[in-house]
Amino acid sequence: MNGTAQTRWSYRLKLALGFALLTVGSVVMLAVALVTAFQARRFYTERMASPMGRWILRRLGIRVVVHDQPPDTGEQRIYISNHTSTLDLFVLIGLGLPNTRFFLAGFLRKLLPLGLIGYLTGVIWTVPQEFPVKRVAIFTRAERILRRTGESVYLSPEGKRVATGEVGAFNKGAFHLATNLGAPIVPFYIYIPPAIDPGMSYAAQPGQVDVYFKPAIETSDWQLADLVANKEAVRDRFVAWHDEHHGD
């Protein structure tokens, strides 16, 4: 067996072990949820799912270094980041963002371990942009939940990429939520070196991923009339961060 084949089989084995961990972890999480009457979402997210995400990354040889993550002050936040890779999901889970729900693509819940973990941790499942009526209903429901609970939320505003290595167009959902809730946006940039970035595949190489938290963006004086302008202004920041880290 040549070196390339060995690498491929080694990576497949790591993925299989990761999937097995997710499966076992989801069952354990369900057992804990039953004991706690499904009332300990933060525990399931921050004390169970987060370590699983970090463990899977370590098995893949990925080291995550987090820069300037803000302390938990109890305030409601809208976390946003770029989204370029299949590694992002495990990086995000591993961060253990405090008292935070996640928006994730709805197709992921078809993967049984992820679907069960998502249900127990309060994931808000989304649909593609091609279904605007459904998306409005999803975001309206999410806003009601977040107003009632005071929880933070994570979502990536980045839509489909127009070309490899560029920051894609931003969707409006995150900024609509931030405007209506008056909650600060906390952006962070996930830098995955091109040499280890699998893109939308699963063939990641060992290496280091850096997560850079940026200063919070106040939204208390935002108006819906300025939604597009505010969205584009924040996107411009991500373009600048992308150029900075990729040396453009």
Rosetta silent file (secondary structure, phi, psi, omega in degrees, C-alpha in Angstrom):
SEQUENCE: MNGTAQTRWSYRLKLALGFALLTVGSVVMLAVALVTAFQARRFYTERMASPMGRWILRRLGIRVVVHDQPPDTGEQRIYISNHTSTLDLFVLIGLGLPNTRFFLAGFLRKLLPLGLIGYLTGVIWTVPQEFPVKRVAIFTRAERILRRTGESVYLSPEGKRVATGEVGAFNKGAFHLATNLGAPIVPFYIYIPPAIDPGMSYAAQPGQVDVYFKPAIETSDWQLADLVANKEAVRDRFVAWHDEHHGD
SCORE:     score description
SCORE:     0.000 S_00000001
   1 L     0.000  126.803 -178.281    0.000    0.000    0.000 S_00000001
   2 L   -78.096  172.820 -175.444    1.492    3.357   -1.047 S_00000001
   3 H   -61.716  -38.415 -179.737    1.674    6.462    1.149 S_00000001
   4 H   -64.516  -44.009  179.140   -1.372    8.118   -0.417 S_00000001
   5 H   -64.678  -39.847  178.122   -3.538    5.058    0.127 S_00000001
   6 H   -62.222  -42.669  178.698   -2.315    4.724    3.706 S_00000001
   7 H   -62.382  -42.408 -178.934   -3.182    8.364    4.386 S_00000001
   8 H   -64.133  -45.009  179.660   -6.633    7.911    2.877 S_00000001
   9 H   -68.335  -35.533  177.329   -7.383    4.812    4.930 S_00000001
  10 H   -62.963  -41.254 -179.409   -6.007    6.434    8.075 S_00000001
  11 H   -68.808  -39.514  178.001   -8.317    9.396    7.589 S_00000001
  12 H   -62.277  -38.672  178.062  -11.311    7.155    6.937 S_00000001
  13 H   -63.554  -42.089  178.561  -10.557    5.299   10.146 S_00000001
  14 H   -62.891  -41.044  177.885  -10.422    8.580   12.058 S_00000001
  15 H   -63.799  -41.177  179.529  -13.749    9.626   10.572 S_00000001
  16 H   -63.147  -40.871  178.314  -15.294    6.282   11.513 S_00000001
  17 H   -65.350  -39.415  177.679  -14.043    6.664   15.071 S_00000001
  18 H   -63.385  -43.074  178.733  -15.423   10.200   15.184 S_00000001
  19 H   -64.509  -38.612  177.565  -18.814    9.063   13.945 S_00000001
  20 H   -62.671  -40.325  178.138  -18.791    6.252   16.508 S_00000001
  21 H   -63.290  -43.701  178.361  -18.073    8.797   19.245 S_00000001
  22 H   -59.996  -40.989 -178.902  -20.941   10.981   18.054 S_00000001
  23 H   -64.378  -50.314  178.595  -23.254    7.990   18.084 S_00000001
  24 H   -62.626  -43.965 -179.396  -22.264    6.889   21.585 S_00000001
  25 H   -61.572  -38.264  179.785  -22.252   10.485   22.799 S_00000001
  26 H   -66.440  -36.404  178.522  -25.741   11.133   21.459 S_00000001
  27 H   -68.448  -43.286  177.885  -27.075    8.070   23.279 S_00000001
  28 H   -62.517  -42.202  179.374  -25.390    9.119   26.525 S_00000001
  29 H   -61.954  -40.580  177.757  -26.732   12.639   26.073 S_00000001
  30 H   -62.054  -41.614  179.162  -30.234   11.265   25.568 S_00000001
  31 H   -62.178  -43.499  178.297  -29.910    9.241   28.778 S_00000001
  32 H   -64.616  -39.598  179.007  -28.811   12.339   30.693 S_00000001
  33 H   -62.326  -39.746  178.591  -31.664   14.323   29.119 S_00000001
  34 H   -63.829  -41.383  179.764  -34.171   11.745   30.274 S_00000001
  35 H   -66.374  -35.025 -177.312  -32.816   11.906   33.830 S_00000001
  36 L   -97.210   13.402  177.053  -32.912   15.715   33.777 S_00000001
  37 L    56.278   33.121  176.637  -36.355   15.863   32.119 S_00000001
  38 L    59.435   30.308 -175.484  -34.853   17.638   29.079 S_00000001
  39 L  -112.303   14.119 -175.565  -34.298   20.780   31.191 S_00000001
  40 L  -126.145   53.889 -175.723  -30.496   21.111   31.062 S_00000001
  41 H   -55.899  -43.378 -178.739  -29.799   22.356   27.536 S_00000001
  42 H   -62.098  -38.130  179.136  -26.668   24.268   28.569 S_00000001
  43 H   -64.707  -44.621 -179.838  -25.224   21.174   30.205 S_00000001
  44 H   -61.997  -38.668 -175.738  -25.847   19.070   27.108 S_00000001
  45 H   -76.808  -52.270 -169.775  -24.267   21.760   24.910 S_00000001
  46 H   -88.552  -26.433 -176.326  -21.332   23.023   26.956 S_00000001
  47 H  -106.481  -12.447 -179.490  -20.411   20.002   29.054 S_00000001
  48 H  -120.405  -57.684 -177.815  -21.178   17.154   26.665 S_00000001
  49 H   -66.268  -42.157 -177.401  -21.317   18.258   23.012 S_00000001
  50 H   -59.639  -48.177  176.528  -18.408   20.709   23.276 S_00000001
  51 H   -61.315  -33.527  177.302  -15.873   18.114   24.564 S_00000001
  52 H   -62.958  -43.672  178.547  -17.031   15.742   21.807 S_00000001
  53 H   -59.780  -44.495 -179.634  -16.281   18.367   19.160 S_00000001
  54 H   -66.528  -38.330 -179.320  -12.806   18.980   20.579 S_00000001
  55 H   -63.840  -43.804  179.836  -12.102   15.241   20.838 S_00000001
  56 H   -61.916  -42.574  178.469  -13.001   14.648   17.200 S_00000001
  57 H   -62.480  -40.741  178.214  -10.722   17.469   16.073 S_00000001
  58 H   -63.150  -39.298  179.137   -7.852   16.035   18.107 S_00000001
  59 H   -64.458  -28.434  177.268   -8.389   12.622   16.516 S_00000001
  60 L   -84.360   -0.421 -178.885   -8.085   14.331   13.128 S_00000001
  61 L    79.795   20.022 -177.705   -4.835   15.943   14.223 S_00000001
  62 E   -99.780  124.268  175.090   -6.410   19.416   14.365 S_00000001
  63 E  -104.522  127.046 -179.541   -5.298   21.813   17.100 S_00000001
  64 E  -105.884  125.852  177.002   -7.598   24.798   17.686 S_00000001
  65 E  -113.330  122.014 -177.059   -6.165   27.999   19.139 S_00000001
  66 E  -103.639  129.984 -177.465   -8.726   30.557   20.302 S_00000001
  67 E  -113.029  123.982  169.770   -7.762   34.232   20.476 S_00000001
  68 L    62.282   35.862  175.963   -9.535   36.840   22.631 S_00000001
  69 L   -65.638  126.473 -176.528  -12.746   34.928   23.330 S_00000001
  70 L   -68.430  148.600  178.414  -14.885   37.297   25.441 S_00000001
  71 L   -68.616  160.675  177.978  -15.844   36.219   28.957 S_00000001
  72 L   -79.818  109.223  179.654  -19.357   35.080   29.763 S_00000001
  73 L  -101.360   -4.807 -178.097  -21.135   38.158   31.108 S_00000001
  74 L    88.611   -7.369 -179.593  -24.630   36.722   30.836 S_00000001
  75 L   -76.423  154.574  176.008  -25.652   39.180   28.114 S_00000001
  76 L   -77.592  135.564 -178.292  -27.438   38.029   25.002 S_00000001
  77 L  -134.016  153.740  170.704  -25.195   37.952   21.937 S_00000001
  78 E  -110.022  103.616  178.253  -25.454   37.223   18.238 S_00000001
  79 E   -85.592  134.292  175.313  -22.329   35.274   17.308 S_00000001
  80 E  -136.107  154.778  176.605  -21.390   35.186   13.628 S_00000001
  81 E  -152.824  171.505  168.367  -18.423   33.828   11.706 S_00000001
  82 L   -72.520  163.783  179.771  -17.223   32.916    8.254 S_00000001
  83 L  -144.589  109.144 -173.617  -18.011   29.416    7.033 S_00000001
  84 L  -129.066   -9.823 -165.657  -15.667   27.729    4.585 S_00000001
  85 L  -148.609  155.298  173.124  -15.097   24.156    5.673 S_00000001
  86 L   -65.600  -20.612  177.522  -16.600   20.974    7.057 S_00000001
  87 H   -67.576  -24.327 -174.625  -14.225   21.464    9.994 S_00000001
  88 H   -55.426  -40.323 -176.974  -16.213   24.541   11.045 S_00000001
  89 H   -57.559  -46.643 -177.805  -18.995   22.475   12.619 S_00000001
  90 H   -73.199  -33.007  175.062  -16.640   20.735   15.039 S_00000001
  91 H   -63.029  -45.910 -178.533  -14.734   23.963   15.739 S_00000001
  92 H   -62.881  -46.331  178.854  -17.993   25.736   16.582 S_00000001
  93 H   -61.485  -41.689 -177.521  -19.226   22.950   18.831 S_00000001
  94 H   -66.966  -22.176 -178.844  -15.856   22.778   20.545 S_00000001
  95 H   -65.067  -28.042 -178.932  -15.858   26.499   21.407 S_00000001
  96 L    62.710   43.389 -179.922  -18.551   25.966   24.040 S_00000001
  97 L   -54.966  130.209 -171.745  -20.136   29.379   23.426 S_00000001
  98 L   -68.569  131.673  174.475  -22.007   30.233   26.638 S_00000001
  99 L    48.254   49.021 -171.850  -25.783   29.800   26.725 S_00000001
 100 E  -122.854  132.645  168.901  -25.908   29.692   22.938 S_00000001
 101 E   -92.752  162.310 -178.440  -28.195   28.010   20.444 S_00000001
 102 E  -123.314  139.571  164.463  -27.031   27.280   16.918 S_00000001
 103 E   -89.152  126.286  176.043  -28.556   27.731   13.503 S_00000001
 104 E  -135.032  154.305  179.414  -27.502   24.768   11.357 S_00000001
 105 E   -60.759  133.631 -173.467  -28.451   23.550    7.903 S_00000001
 106 H   -61.000  -27.431 -177.527  -31.481   21.299    8.111 S_00000001
 107 H   -65.236  -21.453 -178.417  -29.964   18.475    6.060 S_00000001
 108 H   -66.561  -25.829 -178.176  -27.552   17.738    8.935 S_00000001
 109 H   -72.611   -9.443  174.762  -30.352   16.401   11.114 S_00000001
 110 H   -71.770  -20.360  173.914  -30.695   13.483    8.708 S_00000001
 111 L   -82.424  109.453 -166.723  -27.453   12.201   10.227 S_00000001
 112 H   -49.802  -49.724 -179.979  -28.923   10.479   13.254 S_00000001
 113 H   -59.875  -44.442 -179.670  -26.258   11.337   15.867 S_00000001
 114 H   -66.195  -39.446  178.777  -26.177   14.995   14.779 S_00000001
 115 H   -61.929  -43.283  179.725  -29.960   15.161   14.570 S_00000001
 116 H   -68.201  -45.107  177.859  -30.383   13.819   18.091 S_00000001
 117 H   -60.870  -41.882  179.171  -27.642   16.035   19.520 S_00000001
 118 H   -62.252  -40.812  178.303  -29.176   19.016   17.722 S_00000001
 119 H   -62.136  -44.863 -176.153  -32.607   18.292   19.167 S_00000001
 120 H   -71.492  -28.919 -178.246  -31.257   18.017   22.708 S_00000001
 121 H   -95.707    2.577  175.294  -29.125   21.169   22.442 S_00000001
 122 L    79.172   29.022  177.762  -31.869   23.290   20.892 S_00000001
 123 L   -60.797  141.859  174.835  -30.452   23.698   17.389 S_00000001
 124 E  -101.314  110.175 -174.990  -32.567   25.835   15.061 S_00000001
 125 E   -83.884  134.079 -177.318  -32.632   24.022   11.726 S_00000001
 126 E  -108.932  168.636  174.994  -32.700   26.162    8.606 S_00000001
 127 L  -121.175  162.182 -179.265  -33.691   25.646    4.996 S_00000001
 128 L   -62.133  163.786  179.610  -31.963   26.981    1.844 S_00000001
 129 L   -59.530  -20.282 -178.525  -32.548   30.483    0.523 S_00000001
 130 L   -69.051   -5.815 -179.883  -34.768   28.974   -2.159 S_00000001
 131 L  -122.269   69.909 -173.071  -37.522   28.669    0.447 S_00000001
 132 H   -62.260  -36.527 -178.903  -38.006   32.272    1.650 S_00000001
 133 H   -65.002  -44.175  178.569  -41.416   31.737    3.269 S_00000001
 134 H   -64.490  -38.801 -179.860  -40.107   28.863    5.370 S_00000001
 135 H   -64.837  -41.291  177.809  -37.005   30.849    6.307 S_00000001
 136 H   -60.887  -42.452  179.650  -39.086   33.785    7.505 S_00000001
 137 H   -63.939  -39.547  179.612  -41.144   31.438    9.665 S_00000001
 138 H   -64.693  -45.717 -178.337  -37.983   29.858   11.102 S_00000001
 139 H   -70.533  -33.669  177.038  -36.424   33.204   11.981 S_00000001
 140 H   -64.485  -44.951  177.298  -39.691   34.519   13.424 S_00000001
 141 H   -63.093  -42.163  179.603  -39.946   31.487   15.688 S_00000001
 142 H   -61.100  -40.967  179.631  -36.260   31.822   16.644 S_00000001
 143 H   -63.228  -40.635  177.804  -36.773   35.451   17.633 S_00000001
 144 H   -60.741  -44.300 -179.874  -39.681   34.504   19.881 S_00000001
 145 H   -62.284  -45.982 -176.126  -37.550   31.841   21.581 S_00000001
 146 H   -68.955  -34.821  175.271  -34.588   34.166   22.061 S_00000001
 147 H   -64.385  -40.223 -177.131  -36.764   36.970   23.458 S_00000001
 148 H   -72.137  -39.913 -172.533  -38.283   34.571   25.954 S_00000001
 149 H   -94.530  -23.724 -174.891  -35.079   32.862   27.050 S_00000001
 150 L    72.918   12.666 -179.234  -32.478   35.622   26.698 S_00000001
 151 L   -72.639  158.029  170.661  -30.159   33.054   25.135 S_00000001
 152 E   -85.127  172.670 -178.949  -27.418   33.916   22.682 S_00000001
 153 E  -148.684  146.353  173.788  -27.357   32.448   19.194 S_00000001
 154 E  -114.954  138.298  169.785  -24.765   31.535   16.578 S_00000001
 155 L  -157.623  148.557  176.431  -25.317   31.635   12.835 S_00000001
 156 L   -95.804  123.342  179.385  -23.177   32.145    9.788 S_00000001
 157 L   -79.680   -6.909 -173.636  -24.474   34.880    7.486 S_00000001
 158 E   -75.884  123.927  177.982  -22.298   33.683    4.640 S_00000001
 159 L   -86.140 -155.414 -179.275  -24.244   32.219    1.757 S_00000001
 160 L   -64.547  138.205  179.493  -22.916   30.181   -1.147 S_00000001
 161 L   -75.827  139.585  179.580  -19.392   31.116   -2.162 S_00000001
 162 L   -83.315  -22.723  178.472  -18.989   32.606   -5.587 S_00000001
 163 L  -161.886  151.616 -179.426  -15.413   31.356   -5.905 S_00000001
 164 L   -60.098  133.490  175.263  -12.944   29.407   -3.840 S_00000001
 165 L    86.776    1.567  177.478  -11.098   31.567   -1.354 S_00000001
 166 L  -109.337  157.501  174.367  -13.482   34.535   -1.411 S_00000001
 167 L   -81.329  125.889 -177.198  -15.966   35.701    1.198 S_00000001
 168 L   -74.480  172.734  175.223  -19.438   34.930   -0.059 S_00000001
 169 L   -63.089  147.085  179.626  -22.478   37.195   -0.061 S_00000001
 170 E   -94.907  138.091  170.965  -24.072   37.684    3.363 S_00000001
 171 L   -82.356  164.528 -173.407  -27.676   36.768    4.116 S_00000001
 172 L   -90.518  -13.598 -170.486  -29.817   39.156    6.161 S_00000001
 173 H   -54.121  -48.687 -177.660  -31.104   36.809    8.870 S_00000001
 174 H   -61.144  -37.988 -175.899  -28.419   37.404   11.499 S_00000001
 175 H   -78.707  -30.073  173.767  -28.673   41.176   11.102 S_00000001
 176 H   -65.818  -45.180  177.204  -32.458   41.148   11.213 S_00000001
 177 H   -60.594  -47.708 -178.119  -32.288   39.226   14.500 S_00000001
 178 H   -61.017  -39.764 -179.613  -29.654   41.545   15.924 S_00000001
 179 H   -65.976  -46.555 -177.654  -31.683   44.622   14.967 S_00000001
 180 H   -69.268  -36.999 -178.461  -34.932   43.351   16.459 S_00000001
 181 H   -85.590  -19.500 -176.364  -33.326   42.038   19.637 S_00000001
 182 L    67.389   22.456 -178.154  -30.895   44.945   20.079 S_00000001
 183 L   -91.647  143.370  179.260  -28.249   42.368   20.975 S_00000001
 184 L   -67.533  146.402  173.777  -24.582   42.987   20.131 S_00000001
 185 E   -90.840  128.538  176.328  -23.016   41.037   17.308 S_00000001
 186 E  -111.701  102.578 -178.395  -19.839   39.200   18.313 S_00000001
 187 E   -88.609  148.505  169.835  -17.940   38.294   15.137 S_00000001
 188 E  -143.775  149.807 -176.098  -15.109   35.822   14.920 S_00000001
 189 E  -110.798  125.459  178.405  -12.954   34.683   12.049 S_00000001
 190 E   -96.732  115.919  179.600  -12.025   31.023   11.599 S_00000001
 191 E  -105.483  115.307  175.900   -8.684   30.691    9.837 S_00000001
 192 L  -114.349  113.263 -179.130   -7.926   27.279    8.369 S_00000001
 193 L   -54.908  139.817 -178.317   -4.630   27.229    6.445 S_00000001
 194 L   -53.209  -31.915 -177.045   -5.131   26.154    2.818 S_00000001
 195 L   -65.843  -22.335 -178.276   -2.728   23.231    3.308 S_00000001
 196 L  -117.252   -5.156 -174.641   -5.097   21.548    5.789 S_00000001
 197 L   -75.556  119.522  178.581   -8.477   22.942    4.702 S_00000001
 198 L   -83.405   -3.734 -174.135  -10.743   20.203    3.287 S_00000001
 199 L    62.992 -131.836  179.405  -13.292   22.714    2.008 S_00000001
 200 L   -92.786   10.368  174.154  -16.625   20.935    1.744 S_00000001
 201 L   -96.952 -169.334 -178.928  -14.989   17.499    1.720 S_00000001
 202 L  -117.145   12.546 -174.106  -13.760   15.514    4.718 S_00000001
 203 L   -92.471   57.965  178.418  -10.101   15.148    3.753 S_00000001
 204 L   -71.975  149.627  174.372   -8.574   17.508    6.338 S_00000001
 205 L  -104.790  153.453  177.775   -4.865   17.355    7.052 S_00000001
 206 L   -60.494  147.382  178.973   -3.363   17.678   10.543 S_00000001
 207 E   162.539 -165.079 -175.674   -2.490   21.196   11.588 S_00000001
 208 E  -112.233  134.477  172.696   -3.614   24.271   13.494 S_00000001
 209 E  -111.222  133.282  179.218   -6.862   26.200   13.161 S_00000001
 210 E  -110.561  136.191  176.665   -7.046   29.691   14.656 S_00000001
 211 E  -116.685  117.920 -176.634  -10.248   31.348   15.846 S_00000001
 212 E  -108.868  109.228  173.925   -9.998   35.129   16.211 S_00000001
 213 E   -79.043  136.591 -177.621  -12.745   36.846   18.196 S_00000001
 214 L  -109.411  164.472  179.653  -13.229   40.462   17.148 S_00000001
 215 L   -57.144  143.259  179.457  -14.672   43.440   19.044 S_00000001
 216 L   -63.513  149.110  178.943  -18.428   43.331   19.585 S_00000001
 217 E  -109.430  116.488 -179.704  -20.612   45.418   17.276 S_00000001
 218 L   -71.316  138.349 -178.964  -23.318   47.405   19.046 S_00000001
 219 L  -126.436    7.874 -173.725  -26.746   47.208   17.435 S_00000001
 220 L   -61.936  -23.888  179.864  -28.920   49.028   19.982 S_00000001
 221 L  -107.232   11.933  178.568  -29.418   51.943   17.589 S_00000001
 222 L   -72.471  148.026  176.223  -29.827   49.873   14.418 S_00000001
 223 L  -123.511  148.278  179.611  -32.980   50.265   12.344 S_00000001
 224 H   -61.122  -26.632  178.454  -34.485   47.799    9.886 S_00000001
 225 H   -63.178  -23.639 -178.702  -34.330   50.514    7.243 S_00000001
 226 H  -102.318   15.661 -172.632  -30.535   50.234    7.409 S_00000001
 227 H   -55.985  -50.188 -176.812  -30.468   46.430    7.342 S_00000001
 228 H   -65.411  -43.128 -179.736  -28.691   46.030    4.010 S_00000001
 229 H   -62.520  -42.900  178.803  -26.154   48.765    4.744 S_00000001
 230 H   -65.361  -41.011  177.543  -25.324   47.270    8.146 S_00000001
 231 H   -58.839  -46.668 -177.966  -25.038   43.790    6.638 S_00000001
 232 H   -68.847  -34.379  178.584  -22.616   44.995    3.988 S_00000001
 233 H   -64.803  -39.640  178.139  -20.566   46.979    6.507 S_00000001
 234 H   -70.676  -39.248  177.202  -20.058   43.846    8.599 S_00000001
 235 H   -59.875  -39.741  178.652  -19.252   41.793    5.506 S_00000001
 236 H   -57.553  -35.992  177.255  -16.579   44.346    4.626 S_00000001
 237 H   -64.074  -42.749  179.782  -14.927   43.576    7.966 S_00000001
 238 H   -66.184  -36.639  176.497  -14.850   39.873    7.158 S_00000001
 239 H   -61.761  -43.067  179.014  -13.366   40.590    3.740 S_00000001
 240 H   -63.926  -41.979  179.041  -10.624   42.629    5.427 S_00000001
 241 H   -66.015  -40.362  178.048   -9.945   39.843    7.964 S_00000001
 242 H   -60.434  -47.727 -179.382   -9.863   37.283    5.159 S_00000001
 243 H   -63.001  -37.953  179.651   -7.356   39.372    3.187 S_00000001
 244 H   -62.528  -46.076 -174.722   -5.265   39.899    6.314 S_00000001
 245 H   -80.686  -24.384 -179.706   -4.992   36.206    7.137 S_00000001
 246 H   -99.587    2.396  173.788   -4.584   34.996    3.561 S_00000001
 247 L    71.356   26.571  178.971   -2.052   37.660    2.667 S_00000001
 248 L   -83.900    0.000    0.000   -4.060   39.221   -0.148 S_00000001
